[in-house]
Amino acid sequence: MSLKYTWKKTTPEVYRYLRHTHWEEMQPFATITNLEGNSWLGERHIMTEWGFKGADAPIVKVDERGSIEKPEVTYWLAFVTKDDTDA
């Protein structure tokens, strides 16, 4: 049985609260770091998914794209369910 992720957009305040309150208990689950952006890698993109140590899935994600001067930043909460379609 695998896990299914559904990401729901949240506010910067929710993301900051979770990271500030639980920072010692959390670790990165995935990250993308493309600081420069170019034709080979596409636009500038920084993304990190965070979850609790020992957990099977992340719970929050920050996704930053665009220019350094005016980045587009979005914050996400993960809703994780069991994928019952596995054989």
PDB file of N, CA, C and O in Angstrom:
ATOM      1  N   MET A   1       0.843  -1.164   0.000  1.00  0.00           N
ATOM      2  CA  MET A   1       0.000   0.000   0.000  1.00  0.00           C
ATOM      3  C   MET A   1       0.898   1.240   0.000  1.00  0.00           C
ATOM      4  O   MET A   1       1.849   1.332   0.776  1.00  0.00           O
ATOM      5  N   SER A   2       0.583   2.177  -0.871  1.00  0.00           N
ATOM      6  CA  SER A   2       1.368   3.404  -0.948  1.00  0.00           C
ATOM      7  C   SER A   2       0.555   4.581  -0.405  1.00  0.00           C
ATOM      8  O   SER A   2      -0.631   4.456  -0.097  1.00  0.00           O
ATOM      9  N   LEU A   3       1.214   5.700  -0.300  1.00  0.00           N
ATOM     10  CA  LEU A   3       0.560   6.904   0.204  1.00  0.00           C
ATOM     11  C   LEU A   3       0.238   7.832  -0.952  1.00  0.00           C
ATOM     12  O   LEU A   3       0.996   7.930  -1.916  1.00  0.00           O
ATOM     13  N   LYS A   4      -0.883   8.504  -0.845  1.00  0.00           N
ATOM     14  CA  LYS A   4      -1.313   9.468  -1.847  1.00  0.00           C
ATOM     15  C   LYS A   4      -1.264  10.854  -1.215  1.00  0.00           C
ATOM     16  O   LYS A   4      -1.800  11.065  -0.128  1.00  0.00           O
ATOM     17  N   TYR A   5      -0.621  11.798  -1.899  1.00  0.00           N
ATOM     18  CA  TYR A   5      -0.490  13.165  -1.412  1.00  0.00           C
ATOM     19  C   TYR A   5      -1.465  14.072  -2.148  1.00  0.00           C
ATOM     20  O   TYR A   5      -1.586  14.002  -3.371  1.00  0.00           O
ATOM     21  N   THR A   6      -2.147  14.906  -1.414  1.00  0.00           N
ATOM     22  CA  THR A   6      -2.930  15.983  -1.986  1.00  0.00           C
ATOM     23  C   THR A   6      -2.437  17.259  -1.317  1.00  0.00           C
ATOM     24  O   THR A   6      -2.535  17.401  -0.098  1.00  0.00           O
ATOM     25  N   TRP A   7      -1.912  18.182  -2.105  1.00  0.00           N
ATOM     26  CA  TRP A   7      -1.386  19.435  -1.561  1.00  0.00           C
ATOM     27  C   TRP A   7      -2.456  20.510  -1.645  1.00  0.00           C
ATOM     28  O   TRP A   7      -3.053  20.728  -2.699  1.00  0.00           O
ATOM     29  N   LYS A   8      -2.694  21.183  -0.514  1.00  0.00           N
ATOM     30  CA  LYS A   8      -3.660  22.284  -0.426  1.00  0.00           C
ATOM     31  C   LYS A   8      -2.905  23.561  -0.091  1.00  0.00           C
ATOM     32  O   LYS A   8      -2.078  23.581   0.820  1.00  0.00           O
ATOM     33  N   LYS A   9      -3.188  24.613  -0.821  1.00  0.00           N
ATOM     34  CA  LYS A   9      -2.520  25.889  -0.590  1.00  0.00           C
ATOM     35  C   LYS A   9      -2.881  26.413   0.801  1.00  0.00           C
ATOM     36  O   LYS A   9      -4.025  26.304   1.242  1.00  0.00           O
ATOM     37  N   THR A  10      -1.886  26.983   1.481  1.00  0.00           N
ATOM     38  CA  THR A  10      -2.102  27.567   2.800  1.00  0.00           C
ATOM     39  C   THR A  10      -1.472  28.953   2.849  1.00  0.00           C
ATOM     40  O   THR A  10      -1.004  29.466   1.833  1.00  0.00           O
ATOM     41  N   THR A  11      -1.462  29.545   4.018  1.00  0.00           N
ATOM     42  CA  THR A  11      -0.946  30.910   4.177  1.00  0.00           C
ATOM     43  C   THR A  11       0.490  30.885   4.676  1.00  0.00           C
ATOM     44  O   THR A  11       0.931  29.887   5.247  1.00  0.00           O
ATOM     45  N   PRO A  12       1.227  31.976   4.466  1.00  0.00           N
ATOM     46  CA  PRO A  12       2.580  32.061   5.024  1.00  0.00           C
ATOM     47  C   PRO A  12       2.578  31.917   6.546  1.00  0.00           C
ATOM     48  O   PRO A  12       3.516  31.361   7.118  1.00  0.00           O
ATOM     49  N   GLU A  13       1.542  32.410   7.196  1.00  0.00           N
ATOM     50  CA  GLU A  13       1.465  32.347   8.655  1.00  0.00           C
ATOM     51  C   GLU A  13       1.382  30.909   9.160  1.00  0.00           C
ATOM     52  O   GLU A  13       2.019  30.569  10.157  1.00  0.00           O
ATOM     53  N   VAL A  14       0.611  30.067   8.491  1.00  0.00           N
ATOM     54  CA  VAL A  14       0.501  28.660   8.887  1.00  0.00           C
ATOM     55  C   VAL A  14       1.841  27.959   8.706  1.00  0.00           C
ATOM     56  O   VAL A  14       2.293  27.233   9.592  1.00  0.00           O
ATOM     57  N   TYR A  15       2.470  28.177   7.566  1.00  0.00           N
ATOM     58  CA  TYR A  15       3.781  27.572   7.310  1.00  0.00           C
ATOM     59  C   TYR A  15       4.797  28.015   8.357  1.00  0.00           C
ATOM     60  O   TYR A  15       5.496  27.183   8.935  1.00  0.00           O
ATOM     61  N   ARG A  16       4.881  29.322   8.603  1.00  0.00           N
ATOM     62  CA  ARG A  16       5.851  29.846   9.575  1.00  0.00           C
ATOM     63  C   ARG A  16       5.580  29.312  10.976  1.00  0.00           C
ATOM     64  O   ARG A  16       6.518  28.985  11.704  1.00  0.00           O
ATOM     65  N   TYR A  17       4.319  29.219  11.360  1.00  0.00           N
ATOM     66  CA  TYR A  17       3.985  28.712  12.691  1.00  0.00           C
ATOM     67  C   TYR A  17       4.468  27.264  12.856  1.00  0.00           C
ATOM     68  O   TYR A  17       5.098  26.929  13.860  1.00  0.00           O
ATOM     69  N   LEU A  18       4.175  26.421  11.882  1.00  0.00           N
ATOM     70  CA  LEU A  18       4.602  25.012  11.960  1.00  0.00           C
ATOM     71  C   LEU A  18       6.119  24.895  12.001  1.00  0.00           C
ATOM     72  O   LEU A  18       6.663  24.156  12.821  1.00  0.00           O
ATOM     73  N   ARG A  19       6.803  25.616  11.126  1.00  0.00           N
ATOM     74  CA  ARG A  19       8.268  25.544  11.096  1.00  0.00           C
ATOM     75  C   ARG A  19       8.889  26.122  12.361  1.00  0.00           C
ATOM     76  O   ARG A  19       9.867  25.577  12.872  1.00  0.00           O
ATOM     77  N   HIS A  20       8.335  27.217  12.871  1.00  0.00           N
ATOM     78  CA  HIS A  20       8.876  27.837  14.085  1.00  0.00           C
ATOM     79  C   HIS A  20       8.624  26.955  15.311  1.00  0.00           C
ATOM     80  O   HIS A  20       9.517  26.773  16.139  1.00  0.00           O
ATOM     81  N   THR A  21       7.432  26.418  15.426  1.00  0.00           N
ATOM     82  CA  THR A  21       7.059  25.636  16.601  1.00  0.00           C
ATOM     83  C   THR A  21       7.745  24.271  16.635  1.00  0.00           C
ATOM     84  O   THR A  21       8.104  23.786  17.708  1.00  0.00           O
ATOM     85  N   HIS A  22       7.929  23.653  15.477  1.00  0.00           N
ATOM     86  CA  HIS A  22       8.419  22.274  15.424  1.00  0.00           C
ATOM     87  C   HIS A  22       9.755  22.123  14.708  1.00  0.00           C
ATOM     88  O   HIS A  22      10.096  21.016  14.291  1.00  0.00           O
ATOM     89  N   TRP A  23      10.527  23.206  14.549  1.00  0.00           N
ATOM     90  CA  TRP A  23      11.720  23.153  13.713  1.00  0.00           C
ATOM     91  C   TRP A  23      12.708  22.082  14.141  1.00  0.00           C
ATOM     92  O   TRP A  23      13.351  21.476  13.283  1.00  0.00           O
ATOM     93  N   GLU A  24      12.852  21.824  15.439  1.00  0.00           N
ATOM     94  CA  GLU A  24      13.802  20.800  15.893  1.00  0.00           C
ATOM     95  C   GLU A  24      13.341  19.386  15.559  1.00  0.00           C
ATOM     96  O   GLU A  24      14.157  18.469  15.463  1.00  0.00           O
ATOM     97  N   GLU A  25      12.046  19.213  15.384  1.00  0.00           N
ATOM     98  CA  GLU A  25      11.485  17.886  15.114  1.00  0.00           C
ATOM     99  C   GLU A  25      11.360  17.595  13.618  1.00  0.00           C
ATOM    100  O   GLU A  25      11.036  16.472  13.232  1.00  0.00           O
ATOM    101  N   MET A  26      11.614  18.594  12.776  1.00  0.00           N
ATOM    102  CA  MET A  26      11.356  18.438  11.349  1.00  0.00           C
ATOM    103  C   MET A  26      12.650  18.271  10.553  1.00  0.00           C
ATOM    104  O   MET A  26      13.732  18.681  10.971  1.00  0.00           O
ATOM    105  N   GLN A  27      12.482  17.653   9.389  1.00  0.00           N
ATOM    106  CA  GLN A  27      13.596  17.460   8.466  1.00  0.00           C
ATOM    107  C   GLN A  27      13.068  17.605   7.044  1.00  0.00           C
ATOM    108  O   GLN A  27      11.876  17.413   6.803  1.00  0.00           O
ATOM    109  N   PRO A  28      13.949  17.945   6.096  1.00  0.00           N
ATOM    110  CA  PRO A  28      13.502  18.027   4.701  1.00  0.00           C
ATOM    111  C   PRO A  28      13.213  16.633   4.146  1.00  0.00           C
ATOM    112  O   PRO A  28      13.946  15.680   4.412  1.00  0.00           O
ATOM    113  N   PHE A  29      12.141  16.533   3.376  1.00  0.00           N
ATOM    114  CA  PHE A  29      11.803  15.292   2.687  1.00  0.00           C
ATOM    115  C   PHE A  29      12.193  15.356   1.219  1.00  0.00           C
ATOM    116  O   PHE A  29      12.549  14.343   0.619  1.00  0.00           O
ATOM    117  N   ALA A  30      12.124  16.550   0.646  1.00  0.00           N
ATOM    118  CA  ALA A  30      12.508  16.739  -0.756  1.00  0.00           C
ATOM    119  C   ALA A  30      12.895  18.190  -0.939  1.00  0.00           C
ATOM    120  O   ALA A  30      12.419  19.071  -0.223  1.00  0.00           O
ATOM    121  N   THR A  31      13.769  18.431  -1.910  1.00  0.00           N
ATOM    122  CA  THR A  31      14.163  19.810  -2.195  1.00  0.00           C
ATOM    123  C   THR A  31      14.552  19.951  -3.661  1.00  0.00           C
ATOM    124  O   THR A  31      15.102  19.033  -4.270  1.00  0.00           O
ATOM    125  N   ILE A  32      14.255  21.117  -4.205  1.00  0.00           N
ATOM    126  CA  ILE A  32      14.696  21.499  -5.546  1.00  0.00           C
ATOM    127  C   ILE A  32      15.405  22.839  -5.381  1.00  0.00           C
ATOM    128  O   ILE A  32      14.856  23.761  -4.777  1.00  0.00           O
ATOM    129  N   THR A  33      16.608  22.953  -5.908  1.00  0.00           N
ATOM    130  CA  THR A  33      17.331  24.215  -5.826  1.00  0.00           C
ATOM    131  C   THR A  33      17.905  24.553  -7.193  1.00  0.00           C
ATOM    132  O   THR A  33      18.906  23.979  -7.622  1.00  0.00           O
ATOM    133  N   ASN A  34      17.268  25.477  -7.858  1.00  0.00           N
ATOM    134  CA  ASN A  34      17.752  26.017  -9.125  1.00  0.00           C
ATOM    135  C   ASN A  34      17.829  27.526  -8.931  1.00  0.00           C
ATOM    136  O   ASN A  34      16.878  28.243  -9.243  1.00  0.00           O
ATOM    137  N   LEU A  35      18.951  28.008  -8.421  1.00  0.00           N
ATOM    138  CA  LEU A  35      19.075  29.402  -8.025  1.00  0.00           C
ATOM    139  C   LEU A  35      19.157  30.379  -9.188  1.00  0.00           C
ATOM    140  O   LEU A  35      18.716  31.522  -9.067  1.00  0.00           O
ATOM    141  N   GLU A  36      19.711  29.949 -10.302  1.00  0.00           N
ATOM    142  CA  GLU A  36      19.966  30.881 -11.390  1.00  0.00           C
ATOM    143  C   GLU A  36      18.875  30.904 -12.438  1.00  0.00           C
ATOM    144  O   GLU A  36      18.542  31.965 -12.966  1.00  0.00           O
ATOM    145  N   GLY A  37      18.324  29.767 -12.741  1.00  0.00           N
ATOM    146  CA  GLY A  37      17.367  29.702 -13.836  1.00  0.00           C
ATOM    147  C   GLY A  37      18.091  29.893 -15.158  1.00  0.00           C
ATOM    148  O   GLY A  37      18.812  30.874 -15.338  1.00  0.00           O
ATOM    149  N   ASN A  38      17.905  28.974 -16.068  1.00  0.00           N
ATOM    150  CA  ASN A  38      18.519  29.072 -17.383  1.00  0.00           C
ATOM    151  C   ASN A  38      17.747  28.178 -18.347  1.00  0.00           C
ATOM    152  O   ASN A  38      16.796  27.508 -17.946  1.00  0.00           O
ATOM    153  N   SER A  39      18.149  28.166 -19.611  1.00  0.00           N
ATOM    154  CA  SER A  39      17.406  27.414 -20.615  1.00  0.00           C
ATOM    155  C   SER A  39      17.461  25.908 -20.365  1.00  0.00           C
ATOM    156  O   SER A  39      16.558  25.182 -20.780  1.00  0.00           O
ATOM    157  N   TRP A  40      18.495  25.439 -19.701  1.00  0.00           N
ATOM    158  CA  TRP A  40      18.604  24.004 -19.451  1.00  0.00           C
ATOM    159  C   TRP A  40      17.739  23.576 -18.262  1.00  0.00           C
ATOM    160  O   TRP A  40      17.067  22.546 -18.317  1.00  0.00           O
ATOM    161  N   LEU A  41      17.759  24.372 -17.187  1.00  0.00           N
ATOM    162  CA  LEU A  41      17.021  24.018 -15.979  1.00  0.00           C
ATOM    163  C   LEU A  41      15.668  24.705 -15.858  1.00  0.00           C
ATOM    164  O   LEU A  41      14.883  24.362 -14.974  1.00  0.00           O
ATOM    165  N   GLY A  42      15.385  25.650 -16.714  1.00  0.00           N
ATOM    166  CA  GLY A  42      14.122  26.375 -16.625  1.00  0.00           C
ATOM    167  C   GLY A  42      14.246  27.575 -15.700  1.00  0.00           C
ATOM    168  O   GLY A  42      15.348  28.037 -15.405  1.00  0.00           O
ATOM    169  N   GLU A  43      13.098  28.074 -15.246  1.00  0.00           N
ATOM    170  CA  GLU A  43      13.104  29.271 -14.405  1.00  0.00           C
ATOM    171  C   GLU A  43      13.698  28.993 -13.026  1.00  0.00           C
ATOM    172  O   GLU A  43      13.789  27.843 -12.597  1.00  0.00           O
ATOM    173  N   ARG A  44      14.098  30.055 -12.342  1.00  0.00           N
ATOM    174  CA  ARG A  44      14.595  29.961 -10.974  1.00  0.00           C
ATOM    175  C   ARG A  44      13.519  29.296 -10.116  1.00  0.00           C
ATOM    176  O   ARG A  44      12.350  29.677 -10.169  1.00  0.00           O
ATOM    177  N   HIS A  45      13.925  28.293  -9.323  1.00  0.00           N
ATOM    178  CA  HIS A  45      12.950  27.510  -8.567  1.00  0.00           C
ATOM    179  C   HIS A  45      13.605  26.937  -7.314  1.00  0.00           C
ATOM    180  O   HIS A  45      14.619  26.243  -7.392  1.00  0.00           O
ATOM    181  N   ILE A  46      13.017  27.235  -6.163  1.00  0.00           N
ATOM    182  CA  ILE A  46      13.473  26.665  -4.895  1.00  0.00           C
ATOM    183  C   ILE A  46      12.244  26.080  -4.209  1.00  0.00           C
ATOM    184  O   ILE A  46      11.254  26.785  -4.014  1.00  0.00           O
ATOM    185  N   MET A  47      12.292  24.806  -3.843  1.00  0.00           N
ATOM    186  CA  MET A  47      11.170  24.150  -3.192  1.00  0.00           C
ATOM    187  C   MET A  47      11.713  23.216  -2.120  1.00  0.00           C
ATOM    188  O   MET A  47      12.693  22.505  -2.341  1.00  0.00           O
ATOM    189  N   THR A  48      11.070  23.223  -0.959  1.00  0.00           N
ATOM    190  CA  THR A  48      11.433  22.289   0.096  1.00  0.00           C
ATOM    191  C   THR A  48      10.167  21.748   0.745  1.00  0.00           C
ATOM    192  O   THR A  48       9.269  22.507   1.108  1.00  0.00           O
ATOM    193  N   GLU A  49      10.107  20.426   0.886  1.00  0.00           N
ATOM    194  CA  GLU A  49       9.034  19.757   1.621  1.00  0.00           C
ATOM    195  C   GLU A  49       9.587  19.368   2.984  1.00  0.00           C
ATOM    196  O   GLU A  49      10.677  18.804   3.076  1.00  0.00           O
ATOM    197  N   TRP A  50       8.833  19.667   4.051  1.00  0.00           N
ATOM    198  CA  TRP A  50       9.249  19.387   5.415  1.00  0.00           C
ATOM    199  C   TRP A  50       8.279  18.428   6.081  1.00  0.00           C
ATOM    200  O   TRP A  50       7.070  18.486   5.856  1.00  0.00           O
ATOM    201  N   GLY A  51       8.831  17.539   6.911  1.00  0.00           N
ATOM    202  CA  GLY A  51       8.007  16.628   7.694  1.00  0.00           C
ATOM    203  C   GLY A  51       8.696  16.291   8.996  1.00  0.00           C
ATOM    204  O   GLY A  51       9.827  16.711   9.241  1.00  0.00           O
ATOM    205  N   PHE A  52       8.021  15.543   9.814  1.00  0.00           N
ATOM    206  CA  PHE A  52       8.593  15.148  11.097  1.00  0.00           C
ATOM    207  C   PHE A  52       9.570  13.995  10.907  1.00  0.00           C
ATOM    208  O   PHE A  52       9.359  13.114  10.073  1.00  0.00           O
ATOM    209  N   LYS A  53      10.638  14.015  11.692  1.00  0.00           N
ATOM    210  CA  LYS A  53      11.634  12.941  11.648  1.00  0.00           C
ATOM    211  C   LYS A  53      10.944  11.616  11.917  1.00  0.00           C
ATOM    212  O   LYS A  53      10.153  11.500  12.852  1.00  0.00           O
ATOM    213  N   GLY A  54      11.244  10.615  11.098  1.00  0.00           N
ATOM    214  CA  GLY A  54      10.671   9.288  11.254  1.00  0.00           C
ATOM    215  C   GLY A  54       9.312   9.107  10.604  1.00  0.00           C
ATOM    216  O   GLY A  54       8.788   7.994  10.578  1.00  0.00           O
ATOM    217  N   ALA A  55       8.730  10.178  10.079  1.00  0.00           N
ATOM    218  CA  ALA A  55       7.418  10.084   9.424  1.00  0.00           C
ATOM    219  C   ALA A  55       7.581   9.540   8.010  1.00  0.00           C
ATOM    220  O   ALA A  55       8.677   9.559   7.449  1.00  0.00           O
ATOM    221  N   ASP A  56       6.494   9.060   7.446  1.00  0.00           N
ATOM    222  CA  ASP A  56       6.506   8.524   6.086  1.00  0.00           C
ATOM    223  C   ASP A  56       6.225   9.579   5.020  1.00  0.00           C
ATOM    224  O   ASP A  56       6.385   9.316   3.828  1.00  0.00           O
ATOM    225  N   ALA A  57       5.808  10.772   5.445  1.00  0.00           N
ATOM    226  CA  ALA A  57       5.412  11.787   4.471  1.00  0.00           C
ATOM    227  C   ALA A  57       5.671  13.193   5.017  1.00  0.00           C
ATOM    228  O   ALA A  57       5.670  13.400   6.230  1.00  0.00           O
ATOM    229  N   PRO A  58       5.891  14.147   4.127  1.00  0.00           N
ATOM    230  CA  PRO A  58       6.019  15.538   4.559  1.00  0.00           C
ATOM    231  C   PRO A  58       4.652  16.103   4.931  1.00  0.00           C
ATOM    232  O   PRO A  58       3.613  15.536   4.591  1.00  0.00           O
ATOM    233  N   ILE A  59       4.675  17.243   5.642  1.00  0.00           N
ATOM    234  CA  ILE A  59       3.394  17.878   5.990  1.00  0.00           C
ATOM    235  C   ILE A  59       3.261  19.291   5.432  1.00  0.00           C
ATOM    236  O   ILE A  59       2.144  19.776   5.254  1.00  0.00           O
ATOM    237  N   VAL A  60       4.386  19.965   5.149  1.00  0.00           N
ATOM    238  CA  VAL A  60       4.323  21.312   4.588  1.00  0.00           C
ATOM    239  C   VAL A  60       5.360  21.465   3.487  1.00  0.00           C
ATOM    240  O   VAL A  60       6.359  20.747   3.432  1.00  0.00           O
ATOM    241  N   LYS A  61       5.086  22.432   2.607  1.00  0.00           N
ATOM    242  CA  LYS A  61       5.996  22.691   1.487  1.00  0.00           C
ATOM    243  C   LYS A  61       6.004  24.186   1.210  1.00  0.00           C
ATOM    244  O   LYS A  61       4.970  24.850   1.286  1.00  0.00           O
ATOM    245  N   VAL A  62       7.187  24.710   0.885  1.00  0.00           N
ATOM    246  CA  VAL A  62       7.317  26.084   0.403  1.00  0.00           C
ATOM    247  C   VAL A  62       7.882  26.005  -1.007  1.00  0.00           C
ATOM    248  O   VAL A  62       8.834  25.268  -1.264  1.00  0.00           O
ATOM    249  N   ASP A  63       7.292  26.765  -1.913  1.00  0.00           N
ATOM    250  CA  ASP A  63       7.674  26.726  -3.324  1.00  0.00           C
ATOM    251  C   ASP A  63       7.893  28.157  -3.809  1.00  0.00           C
ATOM    252  O   ASP A  63       6.964  28.965  -3.820  1.00  0.00           O
ATOM    253  N   GLU A  64       9.121  28.463  -4.208  1.00  0.00           N
ATOM    254  CA  GLU A  64       9.481  29.819  -4.648  1.00  0.00           C
ATOM    255  C   GLU A  64       9.968  29.773  -6.081  1.00  0.00           C
ATOM    256  O   GLU A  64      10.856  28.994  -6.426  1.00  0.00           O
ATOM    257  N   ARG A  65       9.378  30.616  -6.910  1.00  0.00           N
ATOM    258  CA  ARG A  65       9.750  30.693  -8.324  1.00  0.00           C
ATOM    259  C   ARG A  65       9.889  32.145  -8.740  1.00  0.00           C
ATOM    260  O   ARG A  65       9.452  33.054  -8.035  1.00  0.00           O
ATOM    261  N   GLY A  66      10.502  32.347  -9.892  1.00  0.00           N
ATOM    262  CA  GLY A  66      10.613  33.690 -10.440  1.00  0.00           C
ATOM    263  C   GLY A  66      11.885  34.387 -10.022  1.00  0.00           C
ATOM    264  O   GLY A  66      12.831  33.761  -9.543  1.00  0.00           O
ATOM    265  N   SER A  67      11.892  35.685 -10.209  1.00  0.00           N
ATOM    266  CA  SER A  67      13.101  36.463  -9.978  1.00  0.00           C
ATOM    267  C   SER A  67      13.389  36.623  -8.489  1.00  0.00           C
ATOM    268  O   SER A  67      12.504  36.482  -7.646  1.00  0.00           O
ATOM    269  N   ILE A  68      14.647  36.920  -8.192  1.00  0.00           N
ATOM    270  CA  ILE A  68      15.042  37.166  -6.812  1.00  0.00           C
ATOM    271  C   ILE A  68      14.369  38.439  -6.304  1.00  0.00           C
ATOM    272  O   ILE A  68      13.988  38.526  -5.136  1.00  0.00           O
ATOM    273  N   GLU A  69      14.227  39.416  -7.181  1.00  0.00           N
ATOM    274  CA  GLU A  69      13.646  40.698  -6.799  1.00  0.00           C
ATOM    275  C   GLU A  69      12.154  40.571  -6.462  1.00  0.00           C
ATOM    276  O   GLU A  69      11.674  41.203  -5.521  1.00  0.00           O
ATOM    277  N   LYS A  70      11.428  39.759  -7.225  1.00  0.00           N
ATOM    278  CA  LYS A  70       9.991  39.588  -7.016  1.00  0.00           C
ATOM    279  C   LYS A  70       9.628  38.103  -7.109  1.00  0.00           C
ATOM    280  O   LYS A  70       9.007  37.676  -8.082  1.00  0.00           O
ATOM    281  N   PRO A  71      10.012  37.321  -6.102  1.00  0.00           N
ATOM    282  CA  PRO A  71       9.695  35.893  -6.168  1.00  0.00           C
ATOM    283  C   PRO A  71       8.206  35.641  -5.939  1.00  0.00           C
ATOM    284  O   PRO A  71       7.533  36.392  -5.234  1.00  0.00           O
ATOM    285  N   GLU A  72       7.717  34.583  -6.541  1.00  0.00           N
ATOM    286  CA  GLU A  72       6.356  34.117  -6.301  1.00  0.00           C
ATOM    287  C   GLU A  72       6.473  32.943  -5.340  1.00  0.00           C
ATOM    288  O   GLU A  72       6.979  31.881  -5.704  1.00  0.00           O
ATOM    289  N   VAL A  73       6.008  33.135  -4.123  1.00  0.00           N
ATOM    290  CA  VAL A  73       6.143  32.121  -3.083  1.00  0.00           C
ATOM    291  C   VAL A  73       4.766  31.583  -2.723  1.00  0.00           C
ATOM    292  O   VAL A  73       3.839  32.345  -2.450  1.00  0.00           O
ATOM    293  N   THR A  74       4.645  30.252  -2.727  1.00  0.00           N
ATOM    294  CA  THR A  74       3.403  29.611  -2.296  1.00  0.00           C
ATOM    295  C   THR A  74       3.721  28.608  -1.199  1.00  0.00           C
ATOM    296  O   THR A  74       4.809  28.035  -1.144  1.00  0.00           O
ATOM    297  N   TYR A  75       2.743  28.414  -0.331  1.00  0.00           N
ATOM    298  CA  TYR A  75       2.879  27.526   0.822  1.00  0.00           C
ATOM    299  C   TYR A  75       1.781  26.478   0.737  1.00  0.00           C
ATOM    300  O   TYR A  75       0.661  26.767   0.317  1.00  0.00           O
ATOM    301  N   TRP A  76       2.120  25.244   1.143  1.00  0.00           N
ATOM    302  CA  TRP A  76       1.210  24.120   0.964  1.00  0.00           C
ATOM    303  C   TRP A  76       1.178  23.230   2.209  1.00  0.00           C
ATOM    304  O   TRP A  76       2.184  23.071   2.899  1.00  0.00           O
ATOM    305  N   LEU A  77       0.011  22.659   2.480  1.00  0.00           N
ATOM    306  CA  LEU A  77      -0.158  21.623   3.497  1.00  0.00           C
ATOM    307  C   LEU A  77      -0.440  20.312   2.787  1.00  0.00           C
ATOM    308  O   LEU A  77      -1.162  20.282   1.791  1.00  0.00           O
ATOM    309  N   ALA A  78       0.127  19.232   3.295  1.00  0.00           N
ATOM    310  CA  ALA A  78      -0.089  17.915   2.686  1.00  0.00           C
ATOM    311  C   ALA A  78      -1.220  17.189   3.410  1.00  0.00           C
ATOM    312  O   ALA A  78      -1.263  17.137   4.639  1.00  0.00           O
ATOM    313  N   PHE A  79      -2.112  16.642   2.634  1.00  0.00           N
ATOM    314  CA  PHE A  79      -3.118  15.733   3.140  1.00  0.00           C
ATOM    315  C   PHE A  79      -2.745  14.367   2.584  1.00  0.00           C
ATOM    316  O   PHE A  79      -2.785  14.146   1.374  1.00  0.00           O
ATOM    317  N   VAL A  80      -2.385  13.466   3.469  1.00  0.00           N
ATOM    318  CA  VAL A  80      -1.838  12.178   3.068  1.00  0.00           C
ATOM    319  C   VAL A  80      -2.854  11.086   3.397  1.00  0.00           C
ATOM    320  O   VAL A  80      -3.334  10.986   4.526  1.00  0.00           O
ATOM    321  N   THR A  81      -3.173  10.268   2.385  1.00  0.00           N
ATOM    322  CA  THR A  81      -4.097   9.164   2.565  1.00  0.00           C
ATOM    323  C   THR A  81      -3.481   7.900   1.986  1.00  0.00           C
ATOM    324  O   THR A  81      -2.518   7.960   1.223  1.00  0.00           O
ATOM    325  N   LYS A  82      -4.036   6.775   2.350  1.00  0.00           N
ATOM    326  CA  LYS A  82      -3.595   5.500   1.785  1.00  0.00           C
ATOM    327  C   LYS A  82      -4.195   5.349   0.402  1.00  0.00           C
ATOM    328  O   LYS A  82      -5.370   5.649   0.190  1.00  0.00           O
ATOM    329  N   ASP A  83      -3.390   4.885  -0.535  1.00  0.00           N
ATOM    330  CA  ASP A  83      -3.846   4.631  -1.894  1.00  0.00           C
ATOM    331  C   ASP A  83      -4.293   3.183  -1.962  1.00  0.00           C
ATOM    332  O   ASP A  83      -3.465   2.277  -2.050  1.00  0.00           O
ATOM    333  N   ASP A  84      -5.610   2.962  -1.922  1.00  0.00           N
ATOM    334  CA  ASP A  84      -6.163   1.608  -1.903  1.00  0.00           C
ATOM    335  C   ASP A  84      -6.222   0.972  -3.289  1.00  0.00           C
ATOM    336  O   ASP A  84      -6.703  -0.153  -3.425  1.00  0.00           O
ATOM    337  N   THR A  85      -5.747   1.663  -4.311  1.00  0.00           N
ATOM    338  CA  THR A  85      -5.791   1.106  -5.664  1.00  0.00           C
ATOM    339  C   THR A  85      -4.609   0.192  -5.950  1.00  0.00           C
ATOM    340  O   THR A  85      -4.561  -0.454  -6.997  1.00  0.00           O
ATOM    341  N   ASP A  86      -3.642   0.133  -5.013  1.00  0.00           N
ATOM    342  CA  ASP A  86      -2.479  -0.753  -5.206  1.00  0.00           C
ATOM    343  C   ASP A  86      -2.929  -2.208  -5.196  1.00  0.00           C
ATOM    344  O   ASP A  86      -3.816  -2.603  -4.439  1.00  0.00           O
ATOM    345  N   ALA A  87      -2.304  -2.975  -6.042  1.00  0.00           N
ATOM    346  CA  ALA A  87      -2.650  -4.397  -6.108  1.00  0.00           C
ATOM    347  C   ALA A  87      -1.865  -5.190  -5.084  1.00  0.00           C
ATOM    348  O   ALA A  87      -2.024  -6.408  -4.992  1.00  0.00           O
TER     349      ALA A  87
END
